[in-house]
Amino acid sequence: MSLPPPYEAAAYPTESTGRRVLLRNWLSPRTLSSLALTLCVFWLCITTRSAPNTFAEVVDEQFSKAVEQCQARHRLPPKPSPASRTQNSRWGAEYGQKERVVMKNATLFDGERFLEHAVDITFSKGLIESIKPLGENHDESALVYNVHGRYVTPGLVDMHSHHMILPWPGTEMSGDGAEVHPDTKAVTGQMRIVDALKAYDEGTTLIASGGITTSLIIPGSSNLIGGEGAPVKNALYSGANAEPLVEEVLLERGMPQNERRRYMKMALGENPKGTWGYSRLGNAWHLREHFQRAKEVMQSQDDYCAGMEAAQKGSFQTQSRYLADKGKFPFNLELESVVALLRGQVSLHNHNYEPEDLETMIRISEEFGYKITGFHHATEAWQVANMLKARAPNITIATFAEFSLYKHESYWPSLYAGHILDKTGVKVAYKSDHVATFTNAKYLLSQAAVAHAFHLPAEKALQAVTSIPAAAIEQDHRVGYCRSGYDADIVVWDDHPLNRGATPLQVFIDGIAQLNDTTVEKSTGSSWTGISTSSKPRQVSPQLRYELEDKIRNETCQTVMGANGNIIIAGVSRVFLQDYPELAATTSATEPGQIQVILREGKIVCAGTSEQCKGYRADIEARQGYAAVHLTNGHVAPGMSALTNSLGAREIATDPSTGDGNAAGQKITDPESVTYAKYAALLDGKNFARARLGGITRAITAPVLDGPAFVQGVSVEILTSGKKSLLHGGIVQEDVALHVLLGDPMVFAEGTGSNGIKKLRKMLSDGLGKNNETVYGRVASGHLPLLAYAENKYEIEQLIWIKKDYPDAKIVLVGAMEAPFVAKDLAAANIPVILTRDRGAPVNFRSKDGFVGPPLTRSIASYLKEAGVKFGLALLEPEMPSDFKIHDLLPEAGWTAKYAGLTDAEAVQLVTSNIEDILELKQRNNDVVVYEGDPLHYGATVAITLSANGETGKLEVAGCFPRENELVVSTANL
């Protein structure tokens, strides 16, 4: 494989006049070198006899070097069979795995499939030695650990991450995501990610704790060609001296340079377009121009080497004359990596979203003859699956399971994309794009779990985070499988890996355990070798969403909507309805599906066994036009009132023109500057469709900011059904709360944090005085809650201090990543919390001490519960005001409950009654949602949404088997 030499730079040229052009041409390096070589030959020929031998050695050395460079044009790194591997190149006797380990009684997914029987896994010196059926004899000197049938997988492989170049916690100067500079412009193939890796990035340990053992680190997507990436193992300080060395985190540590693989990052679409101002036409032209230059260099090399091949067969004089005439092997440092790409020596990974960009990149690749290994992000690739299969048959689509709707080129996604692509025969991988909290690589596995819920087969879903990305980065002879001959990268899980909230109990990288057993047991309540003591039955099989065929769906929904509120729902397993006094807060069946829920004229009259509800059922069945819905594992829960990012304020997160614009300019000292979300509320869109998909019936949304600001504005509560207009019930509560943002946004807006806190105090003081009739007066007097977003423990303490000085103000803490430090003080001050960071990350300096959750720390929720703090849950991301994940709100509540010691009923309350209580909403949400499946896990399906009429109190059918991207307010429905 061709490798670039050390960087060389010519001396700065001086100005040449026109009269010196001829002389400059005669004195060109090639002319001078040829003249010098000829003189040497002449001189050596007429002097001593030993001199020709010296000259011959020089010529032979130069000729051999040129021959080697020519041969390297077509050289590829070796890819040994795993069965032939006897050593992990990263292992060393002084710092590698010391003792042979046998992991007994594992339920193994081996990278391709689940094995049918329990197995024992033996690994030594960082390499898996054997996978044997449970109970076979093993080396008596080995350390033996019994995992008691727990699920075991290969270490996960993330083929698109930016950690180590954008470290956590990050500051302004710590990131090196891409080379964006006028000198280098949009084409920077010569950049190498190894020159910017930070082998001390604390985010790496966090990522490893999620079971991700291998990551491909690539540049960002600002440039058309971003540069070369590198694969790493997520084990810091893993070398001989435990130092933060780049070489020691590289997957190919210990291998010769010419045997290491190379990776190129390219991009099309909005990112390079927005960075450099080119249209898509210009982007494509600049790529072609660059590839043409590289092709010309490649052709000059091939021509040179063709001559070399002929000269090699000739005499010494022929070879020396060839060198004198042609000089050195043609080499261009700037274009070397792209030339290597054209030769197939570099694996290409391309950032694309929309079909037009996918097709353009394939078109250019066909024109210049290079291969595309992966399309990354590609949230709309599902629309052109057949084209991809036909024109790029070996492509891997490295995509997101859910992340979308945040910019125009991701506005036409499908939650079923993985299923659609796989069904067409296109390989699917899931990757993190790690750098922000919402792309935290630690939770890569949850993307596979969501994809499975949306019908990607279970083994394909797990392949999508193990063997498929391993193959896409051409390392599937080392990682991505748990088989003999592979690196000993192994993860032991506390649950089925496709269940919501599955968490590693131990992670091995190169055979070395990465997690502290005491910390894991403290944070999860179990250990990788302990016998499970949970009294709660484990959900063995992850759920798949229940999808009706169009004809059956239409018939069912027409019947339900025309039943005048007379509905029999059979096959229900549990009912969570605390706001209906005629029912128990939680009604559970001893066996799934034994409960019936009976509605008569829009009111629930019974929820019990068939015997208990027999009379009510007979009454309904005697009525004309009633509806009967038969479920198998039905659940009934309250409609959720969700605190959202931008639902009803903006449709596409990064495009202000799709909503109310940018709510900047509000001042904490000027109540007249405050913006009210109610004056620009939207009531339908694709984000609303996802809300309906998850059982969210009401949304609380503040105005949207496009940059850091202290004051966000006053939120509004709206219905999500799309059935009501602004003038006819679409707005539930006009003013919900005033939202402010502490931390970096406050510092940016006010110059210093201290100045921001001073002004917040003055706002409350003036609210009790001269501004008592303004919105700030309502906040100070406690008539309008103050929602303060803060993560840092000291800023949270400032809020507690303010509460003590202004006791009437109803302060609500939002975010709360470092809240465990002050949980008891929050409880004493009666400050409730809307938790948005129970699975948070120390992205910036202010949150560097944040609790990241199991298996590294206890969950934030567990501390809040222990301290007696009233708290709810929301999926808020100030850095990305998109509600792409809102349909997962109840599964997220279940995840939070899992590690906080909460019951399922308490989990439901986190996103229903607790939110209503904390925000003191004036109208209780008495909506009811009926699910097929357990809504606290991925894969449940909303069957019927019943909206409580504010005037009559009756339940009206507001939705029936909703679908993604299905809009209610449309010209087709008028």
N, C-alpha and C positions, 0 to 999 in steps of 0.2 A: 504494500500500500504506500502511496506517495505521501510523504510527510514534509511539511514546510521546514526549512532550515531556520536557525535563529534570525531574528529581525536584522536587516541590514538597511542602511540609508546612505544614499550618496551625499557628498558634500553639497552645500547650497551653491547653486550655479550663479555665475556672474552674468551681467548683461553682455550680449554679443551684438556687434554692429553688423550691418548688412555686408560690409567689406570682408568680414571675418568668416562669413558662412562657408566659403570654399575651404579655407584652412581648417575650420571646425569639422567639416565633413571628412577631410583627410586625416584629421587627428581624432577621429571617433574611436571609442574603446575597441571595437571589433577590428578596425584597420590597424591600430597600434598593436593589439595583441597578435594579429596575424604576422605583422612585420617583425615583431620581437621574436616570435617562434621561428620564423624563417631565418633570421640572423643567428639564432641559437643553433639551429641545425647546421647552417653554413660554418659557423665557428667551430662547432664540435667535430665536424667532418675533417677539418684541416689541422686539428691539434692532436693531443695525445690519444693513444689507443684505448685507455681506460675510460675516457670521457664518453664515448658512444654508449657504454654500458650505463653510465649515470643518466644520460639523456634518455635512454631506452626505459629506464625505471620511471622517470618522470612522466614520459608519454604513456607508459603502460598504466601508471597509477591514474592519470587523468582519463584515459580511455576506459579503464575498468569502472571508474566512478560513473562515467556517462552511461556505460552499459547497465550498471546497477539501477540508475535512475530510469532508464528505459524499461527495464524489466519490472520496476516498481509500479509502472503505469497500470498494470492489470492485476496487481497482487491484492488479494483480499485476506482479512484476518482469518485464521483457522477457526473452525467450529467443531470441536471434538464431540464425539458421541458421549452422552452422560455415562454410559456403561464403561467407557474407557478412562474416565476421570478418576484419578487416585489421590488428587490433592487440590485443595482450595487455595488459589493463588494468594488470598488475603491472610492465610494462616501462617503464624510464626511460632516456633517453639517457646519463645520467651513471653509472648503476649496472646497467643491463640487459645482455643479450647484445650483444657488440660486433660480432662478425663472423659472416657467413653460414657455416653449417656444412653439409657434405654427408657423410652417413654411407653409405658404399658397401657393397654386397654383404651386405645384411642378410636373414636369414630372419625374416620379420615376422609376428607375430600382431598384428592391427591393432585388437583390442578386440572383434571379432566372430568372426574366423576367421584361420587361417593362409593367407597368400597362397601361391599355387602356384609362384611363381618368386621369385628373389632380387630385392631392390629397393634403390634409392638413396633416402635420406630427406634432404630439405633443410629446414633451419629457420633462421629469422632473427628477431631482435627478440622472442624468446620464443614464436614462433608457427611451426607447421609449414607450410611453403609448398607442398611437393609430395612425393608418393610416386611414383617412376617406376621402370620396369623397369631392371634393372642395365645400365649401359653407355651410357645416353642422355647427351647433352651437358648440361653444367652451367655455371654462372657461373664463369669462370676466376679470379675474385677470391676465391672461397669457399675456406675451409679444408676439405680433403677427407681423410676418414679411412676406411680400409678395415677393416671388421670381420670379413672373411674367412668370411662365411657364418654368423656366430654368431647365436644367437636374440636377437631384439629384441622388446620388448613396450611398450605404453604404461606410464607410471608407474602403479603400483598405487594403488588407492583403498580406504582403510579407513573404513568408515562408522560406526565405534564405537570411539573411543579416549578415554583420559583423560590422555594426556601433556599437558604444559604446565599442567595444573591439579594434577597429582600428579607433580612433577618427579623426575628421577634426577640425582644421588643424593638421596634424600629424607631429611628429618628430621621431627621431631614437628610443627614449626610450618610446614613448607613446603607442605603440601597444602591444597587448597581444592576437594575433590571434590564437595561438596554442602552446602547450607545446612540443617543439622539443628539446630533450636533451638526451644524451647517457644513463643517469640514468633511464629514463622512457621508452626510445625507442619508437617503432612504435605503441604501444597499450596503450592508456591512457584513458580508460573508466572512471577512477576515477576522472578525472578533471571536474570541474563544472564552467560553464561560468559566473555564478553569482559572482564568486570570482574575476572577472576581469572587470565587467561592469563599464563603466564610465558614470555616470548619469549626466554628464555635457557636453557631446559630442555635439558641435554646429551643427554637421551634422544631428542630430536628428530633429532640427527645420526645416532644409532645406528639409528633407524627409517628414515631416508632411505637409509642404507647397505644396507638390505634391499630397496630398490626402491620403497618406499611414498612417493609424492610428495604425495599429498593425503589428509588425515584430517578426519573430522568429530569435533570435540571436544564432548562432551556431559556434563552433570552426572552424578553417580552415581545409584544407584537406591534410595536410602533413602526418598525421598518419592514420593507418588503422582504429583505433578507436580513435576519437578525444576527446570525452568527452560529457558531458551533456549540452544542450542548455537551453534557457529560452525565453518565449514570453514576449514582452514589449509593452506598449502603448507609442507612440512617442510624449509624452507631458512631457517636463522637468519641474522640480521644481513644481510639481503638488500636493504636499502633504501639510500637515498642516502648516509647517514652511518654505515652498518653498526652501528647501535645496536639494543639489544634492545627494540624497540617492538612492541606488540601489532598495531598497524595494518599493520606491514610483514610479518607472517607470515600475515595473512588472505588467503584465496584471492581475495576480492573487493576487494583493495586497489586503490585508484584509481578505484573506482566510486562514484557518488552513493549516499547512504544509502538512498534510496527505491527503488533498483534492486537492493539486496542481498536475498538470500533469508534466511528465518527458519526455525528448527528448534526443535521442542519435544521434551523428554524426559519421558516418563511411565513409570510402573512399576506392576505388580501382582504379587502373590505373596509369597514369603517375605521379601524384603528390606524393603518398607514394613511388612509385618505384624510383623516382628521389631523394627523400629525404633520403631514407634508403639504397638504393642500392640493394634491393631485386628484383628479377624478379617477374612476375605475379605468377609463381609457388610458390615462397617463400612467397609472400604476402598471398596467399590462405592458405598455411600451417600454417603460424603464426596466422591467424584468427582461423583456426580449433583448433590449440593448445590452444589458449586462451579460446575459447568456451568450449573445453573439460574440462579445469580446472574449469570453471564456472559451468559446468554441474555437475561435481563431488561435488562441494560445494552445489549446489542445491539438489543433491541426498542425501547428508549427512543431510541437513536440513529436507528433507522430511522423512528420516528414523527417525531422532530425533523426529519429530512431530508425526509420527505414534506411537512411543513409548509413547509420551506425552499423546496422545489421550487415549491409554490403561490405563496409570497411572492415568489419570484424573478420570477414573471410579472406581479406587481402593481406598484403605484406605489412611489415612495420612502417615502411615509408608511406603506404596507403593510409594507414591509421593516423600517422602524424600529420600528413597533408590534410586529412579530414578535420582533425582538431584545429589545425591552423586556419582552415577555411571557414568552418562552421562555429568554432568556439565552444562555449559551454552549453549544456542542456538548457533549452529555453525555459525560463521560470519567471513567473509573475506572482509575487507574494500576495498582493491584494486579491488576485483571482484564483489562487491555488485551491482554496476549498471548493469553489464552484466548479473548477476543472475536475477535481476529484469526484464531485457530485455527478458530473456528466459521465465519468468513467464508472459509476456504480460503486464507488468506494465510500460514499457518505450516504447515510440514511436520511431521507427528507421527511420532515414533519411540518405540516402546513396548517396555519391558523386560517380557518374559513368558517363562515356561517351559512350564507345563502346559496341556493342552487346556482345562480349566475357566477359566483366566485368559484365554486367547486368546478364548474364546467370550464371556466377560463383557465384555471390552473391545470386541469387535465389537458386542455387544448395546447397550452404552452409546453407541457411535458412531452406531448406527442411531437411537437415541432422540433424540440431539441433532444429528444431521445433519452430523457432521464426518468427515473422511477419515483413515484410518490409512495412513501410507506404508510403515512397516516394523515388523515384530515382531522384536525383538532377543533373542539367545540362543536361545529357542524350541527347545530341544533335543528337545522332544516334539511339535513341530508335525507331524512326519512321520505321527503317528497320525491326524491329522485333515486330511490334505491335501485331500480332496474338499470338506470344509466350507469350508476357506480359499479354495479355487478358486471355490466358489459364492457365498460371502458377502463375500469381500474379493478380487475378481479381480485387482486391480492391486497387491496386497501384495507386499513383498519380505521373505523370511525371512532375516535376517542372523544366522547361527548359527555354531557351532563345528563343526569337522570331527570332533574327538575329545573335547574337554574336557567332562567330564560325570561322573556318579557321585559328585559331591562334596557334594551335598545332596539332600534328598528330591525336590525338584522337578526334579532332573536325573537321576533314577535310572532312568528308562525311555527311554534314548536309543537311537539306532541309528547305527552307523557308515555305514549305507547311506542315511541320511536325505536327503542331497543328491540322490542318485539317485531316491529315491522321490518327493520333492517335484517335482523337475524332470520326471519322467515324468508327473506329474499336471498339469503346466502351471503350477506355482507357481514364481516366480522365487526363486533362491537366491543369496545373497551370503555370503562368509566375512569375518569381522571379528575384530579382536584383543581388544577389551576391555582394551587395554594399561594396565598399571600394575605387574604382578608379573612375575617371571621366567617363569612358566609361561604368561603371556599377552603376552609380549614381541612387540610389533608388527613388529619386524624380520623375524620369520619367518612373516609372514602368508601368503606364497606356499606354504609347506609345507602349510598347511591345504588349499589347492586341490589340491596333489599327493596328499595322503591321500584326499581326496574322490574324485579320479579313480581311485585304486587301488581304491576301493569303488564303482566303476562309474558315477560321474558322467562323461559324455562329456568328452573333453579340452578342446574349445573352450568348453563350458559351464563347466568348472572354471576356465578362465582368465577367462572373462567374469565369474565370481563374485568376482573381485578387481580387475576393471577397469571394464567398461562397465555392469554391473548395479548395483553400488553407486554409480557416478557418476549413473545415472538415478535411483536412490532418493534421492539428495540434490539432485536437480534441477540437476546441473551437467554433464550429459552432452552439452552443447553446447560444453564447454570441455575436460573431462578424461575419461579412461576409454577414449579411442581414440587411435590413432596414425594420423591422417588430416589432410589439408589443412584448415587453419582451426582446428585444435585447439592448445591450449597445448603447447609443446615440452617435455613431460614424457616422457622416454624412458629405457628401461633396456636395457642390453646385458648378457646373461647368459653365464656360463661353460659352461652345459649346457642341455639342454632344460629349460624352466622347470618342468615337472612331474616332473622327476627329483629324487630325494632329494639334498639338498645343493646344488641350483642356487643360485649366488651372483652378485650383480651385479659386473661388472667396471667399469662406469661407469653413473652415474645423472645424467640431466639434469633440472633443474627450471627451467622458463622459459628453456630453451636454455643454461643454465649448468651446467657439469660440477661435480658435488658431491664426487667422490672424487679423492684424490691418486693418480696413476698409479703412483708409486714404491711407496707403501704397499700398493696393491692387488697389485702384482706380487710384492712381498715376502711378502705373506700368502697369496696364492693360487697363486703360481707362474706366472701368466699375466697378460696385459694385454688390454684391449679391442681394441687394434689389432694385437696381435702374432699371428703364425701359431702355431697350437697345436703344441706340441712334445711333448705327452704320448704316451708309448709305449703307454699303455693304451687299448684301443679304447673309444670313448665309447658308452654305452648310448643309442641314438637314441630308441627308443620306450619310454616308461614302461610299467610292467606293470599289468595288471588282475588282481585276484584271480580265481582259478579256482574257480567254484562249481558243484558237481554238483547236478543235479535230485534232489529228495528220494528218488525211487524208486531211481535209480542209486546214490546215496550209501548208502542203507540196504542195498542188495544188496552193494555193494563192502565196506562195513564189516563186515557179517555174515560175509562170506567171509574177510576178513583176520583177524577176531577168532577165527574157528573153525579157523584153519589150523595150530594147534599150533606156531607159530613157524617154519613152512616157507613162506617168502615170497620171491617173485622180484620185484624192483623194477627195471623197465627204463626207459630214457629219462632217465638221470641224466647231468648235465654235470659236476658237481664233488662231491668228497667231502672234508669237513674232519673227520677223526677221529684226533686225535693220541694218544688214550688206548687205541687198539686197535693193538697192536704188529704185528699181522699185516697192517696196511694202512699205506700211506704217510700222513704227516700231511695232505697235500693230494693228492688224485687228481683230475686234470683231463682232460677229453676234448679232443681237437683240434677236434672239432665238437660242438655241443650235442647232448646226448641219447645219446652213444655208450657210456656206462658202464652196467653192470648191477651191482646189489647183491643178493647171494644170502644169505638167512638159512636155516640148517638147525637145526631144533629150538631156535630162539631164539638162535643164535650166527651172527655174520657170518662167512661162510667165503670170500667172494670179493667184491671190488669192482674191476672191470676191464672190458675190452672183452668182447664176446660170445664172441670166440675164447678169451680167457683164462679165462672163467667157464663155458665150454661143458660141461665135465664136471659141475660142481656143479649147473648148471641141469638137466641130464639127470637127475641124481639126485633133485632136488626134483620134477620133473615126473612122475617115476615113483611118487611118494607120493600117497596118496589125501588129498583135501581141502586141497591146497596152495592158496595165493593168488598171483595175479599182478597187479601194479599197473603200469600203463603211463602214464608221464609224458612230457612233451615237453621240458622244461628243468628236470629234477629236480636238487635239491641235498640233500646229506646233511650234517648238522652235529650237534655234541654238543647235548644238552639244556642249557639255561642255568640256572645258580644265580644268581638275581637278588637284589641287595640292594634291598628295596622300601620304600615309604612306610608302608603299613599292611596289606598283604596278609596275611590271617589274624589281624589284630588288630582291625580295624574295617571294616565293609562300606561305610558312607557316611561320608565323611571328616569332615564337620562335625557329625555326630550321634553323640555318645558312646554313646547307647543301642543302637547297631547293632553293638556290639563290647564291648571290655573296659573302656570308660569312659575317664576321663582319668587318665593315670599321673602326676599331679602329686604333690608332697609328698616326692619322693625327695631325699636329702641326700648330698652328697659326703663328709660327715663321719660318716655313719651307714650302715654296710653292711646293717644290718637293714631299712632303709627301701627298699632297692632292689627294683624290680618285675621279674618274670620273664615274658616273653611266652609261655612254654610253658604257663603255668597258665591261659591263656584263649584258646588257639589255635583259630581257625576253619579249616575245610578246604574250603569251597566258597562260591561267590557270584559276582556278575557281574564283579568284578575278577579272580577266578580264571578266569572264562571268557575274559577278554581275555588273561590270561597264557597260557592254552592256545592261543589264537589266534596268539600270537607265538612259541611253542616254548619257553616258560619252564617247566621241569619241577620246579624247586625254588625256594623263596623264603626269604630271610633277612629277618626282620622284628623290629623292636624294639617295645616298648610305645609307644602313641600319646599325645602331649601336646597339650592344647588351649590352651596358652599358653606363654610363655617359661619355660624351666627349664634348669638346668645338667645334671642327670642324667636320661637318658631310660630307662635300664634295660638289661636283658640280652636280647639277641635269641635267636630260635629259628630252626632250619631245618626247613621243612615241605615236603611234596609238594604239588603243585598239581593233580594229576590228579583229585582228588575220589574216587578209587577206594579209598583207604585211610582207616581211622578213626584216631583218636588212640591207641587201644589196640592197633592192628594195623598199625603201620608208617607212619602218617601223619606222625609226627615223626621226622625224620632225625637231627638233633643238638639236644639239649635246650638247651645253652648255647653260643652262638656267640661273642659279644663283649659287652663293656660299652660302651654308647654315651653320649657326653657332647657337649654343644653349647657351643662357645665363642662369642664375640661378644656380640651383644645379649642372647640368652637367659641367658648366664652373668652378664652385668652386672646384668640384672633380678633374677636369683635371689640373687646374692651382694652386691649393692650397688655393687661396683666390679669391673672386670676383674682388677685386681691381687689383690684378695681371692680371686677365683675361682681364679687360677693358684696362689696360695699354698695354698689348700685342696686343689687337685689334687695338688700336691707332697706335702702332708701325708698325703693318702689313700694315695699310693704308699709313703711312709715308714712309715706305720702298717701298711700291708699287709705290709711286711717285718718288722714287729714285732708289736705287740699284736693286729693284725687279720689275722695271717698265715693263719688258718684260715677266713677269710671270702672272699666274692667279691672284695673288694679285695686280699686276699692273693694270690689266683689271678692278678689283673691285674698286681700288682707283680712277681710271680715269672715272668711270661711264659706262664702256662698258659691265660690267657684274654686275647685281644687287646683293646686299648683303641681304639675307634673314636672319634676326636675330629673333630667337624665344625667347620671353620674356613675362612674366606675371606681374612681380612686377613693381609698378609705379616708383620706384627709378631707376631700371635698364632701364626702358623705357626712363627716363629722361637722363640717360647716353648716350643712342643712339641719342637723340635729340641734346645733347651737341656735340657728335662726328660729327653729320651732320653739325652743325654750323662751326666746325673747318675743315671739309673736305666736302665742299658743292658739289663737283663733284660726290661724291659717291652716288649711288642710293640705299639708305637704305630702306628696306621694313620690317615693324614690323609684326611678325607672333605670334599668340596666343592672347595677349592683354587683359587678364582678368581684369587688373586694369587700362586699358587705359582711362576710363572716367575721372580719376583724372587729366590727362594731355592731354585731347582731343584737346583743343584749341592750345596747344603748338605743337602737332603733325601736326595740320593743318597749322600752321604758318611755320613750318619747311618743309612742303611739303613731309612728310613721310606718304606713304600710309600704309594701314593695311590689312592683310589677317587674318580675324577673325576666330578663331577656338574655342572660348570659350564663344559664346553668350549664351550658356547653360552650363556654367562652374561650377566649385565647388572649394572651398578652401581646396584642398587636403593637401597641405603642408604649412609651415609657410610663405613662400615667397608670397603665393597667398591668405593669410588670409583675406585681405581686398578686395578680388575680388567681382565683381558684379555677383550675382547668377541668376539674371533675375526674371521675374514675377513668383509669386505674391509678392516676398519679396523685389525686387529692380527693377528699370527700366532696360531694356535690354542694353547691351553694345552698340549694333548697334544704339539704339535711341540716345545715347550721341554722337557717331561718326557722325551720320547724322546731328545732331544739330550743331556740331562744324565745319561741312564742310570738314570732313576727307574723302578722297577717300578710299573705302574699298570693299573687296570681301569676299568670304566665302569658307572655306575648312573644311573637316572632318579629322583633324590631331590629332593623339594621340601618342606623343613621347614615352609614357610608353608601348604602345601596337601597334607595327608597322603592323597592319592588316587592310585591307580595306574591312572588313566584311559588313560595312554599306554604302559603296560608292553608291549603287543604290538609296539611300535616299537623295542624294545631292539636288535635286530640291525641294522635300518636306521640307528639312531643310531650304532652302532659303525662302520658303513660310512661314515657322514658324518664321524665323528672321524678315521677312517683316511685319508680323502680329503685332508685338509689337514695330516696329521701324517707323511705319507710312509710309511704302513704298508701292508703287503700285505693282501690279503683274508683270508689265513690268520691274520695277526696281528690283524686286526679281529675275527674270530671269537673269538680268545683273550681279547680285552679283556673279554668278557662270559661267558666259560666258565672256562678253566683259570687265567687270571690272578686272577679273583675267588677261586677255590678256594685258590690258593697264598697270596694275601694274607691271607685269613681263616684259613688253615691248617685247612680243613675236614677232619674226620676220615675222612669217607667220600667218595671221589671220585665225581663225577657221571658215570656211564658211560651215561646215557640217550642215545638217538639220536632225532633228529627228521628226518623226510623231508619236503622242501618241493617243491611245484610252483612254479618260479620262483626267482629269486635272492633269498635272504632278507636280503641286505645292502642291498636297495632296497625301496621301498614296493611292495606288490602281491603279494608271495609268499604262498602258501597252504600251511599245514601239512596234509600229506596223512596221515601216520602218525606217531604218537608211540610210541616203544618205551622202556619203563622197565626199567632193569636191576634184577633181583631181587637184593636184598642178600645172600641166602643162597646161591643157585645161580649167580648171575652171568649168568643167561640173560635175554634181552630179551623182555619181555612187551608186548603191544599195550595201551597205556594210553589212546590216543585215536585217532580216525579222522575226518579232515575236520571238526575242531571248528568250532562256530559261535558268534557273539557271543550273549551272554545265555543260552546253553545250560547249564543246571545239571546236574551229575551226581548230587548228593545231593538228591533230591526224593522226595516221596511217590509220584510216578508211576513212579519207577525201583525202588521196593522190591518 
